[in-house]
Amino acid sequence: MDYKSSLIQDGNPMENLEKQLICPICLEMFTKPVVILPCQHNLCRKCANDIFQASNPYWTSRGSSVSMSGGRFRCPTCRHEVIMDRHGVYGLQRNLLVENIIDIYKQECSSRPLQKGSHPMCKEHEDEKINIYCLTCEMPTCSMCKVFGVHKACEVAPLQSVFQGQKTELNNCISMLVAGNDRVQTIITQLEESRRVTKENSHQVKEELSQKFDTLYVILDEKKSELLQRITQEQEEKLSFIEALIQQYQEQLDKSTKLVETAIQSLDEPGGATFLLTAKQLIKSIVEASKGCQLGKTEQGFENMDCFTLDLEYIADALRAIDFGTDEEEEEFIEEDQEEEESTEGKEEGRQ
């Protein structure tokens, strides 16, 4: 607590000092002993104990023979969480500096003359101090108002007794509110933890789902490569066979073309003897060439590749039907598959 800087900023040092010595719980000047929290804020030990008891209702009071495990509460000024040991608020360090300042302040105030107007005065009777409380109208007033004024028929009580009662009630309300705030803070902490766990679980199931789909992608790619390889192999075998037939027919065509040219040249031979020397062998070669035209052929539908057609509609339907399910549904699905397999096996044995 920086008292020096606060006092310099205000033109009335004593008034500002009094503000610095106000407890945030009871809203009164600190009552000794004054304890200092780990966050460097100060409280009356009684006020600190009230907050501590409200936040830890099952904590055993000091002096009990039952073993205590400590507790926690939040600073009413900065909401810093203060963790206590088994001694409770009695384990907090006393702020002797603040207690000394309080003593000095009280001595200074007692030595100063009472200023006019320091005590509230009655508006109806300007020379009368407000010294009683009207219980009927629920407002402070003066004795003259009770004797001669508007509160003549009202029920009144001493100002100090009502002051102490309402002050105690306000303290209880503050303690209850602080305890309620601690409970709300506990709920917020639990919700934040729930949010963190939800994010972690979501990330985990996303990773698992991605891994499963990646596995499906790998299986599909491998099966695709395998089927394409089989088609390529069949294609190469058929093309090799066709290329061989083309080569054979081309050779036969070249041979026949040469025989035709030779035969035409023989027909142009004017001499009969010369023609007859080659004609018989040439005719024999042409006949043999004609017989050799019966080479291999491709069967009807040889070029057809319909045997490699796939019906993947049921697989596509199964992929579209992929969805999240419980373990019970998966077990029922497995049991149904097993029953179908057993039924199929029984029918096959019966047929055999």
Order of alpha helices (4+ residues) and beta strands (2+ residues): alpha-alpha-beta-beta-alpha-beta-beta-beta-alpha-beta-beta-alpha-beta-alpha-alpha-alpha-alpha
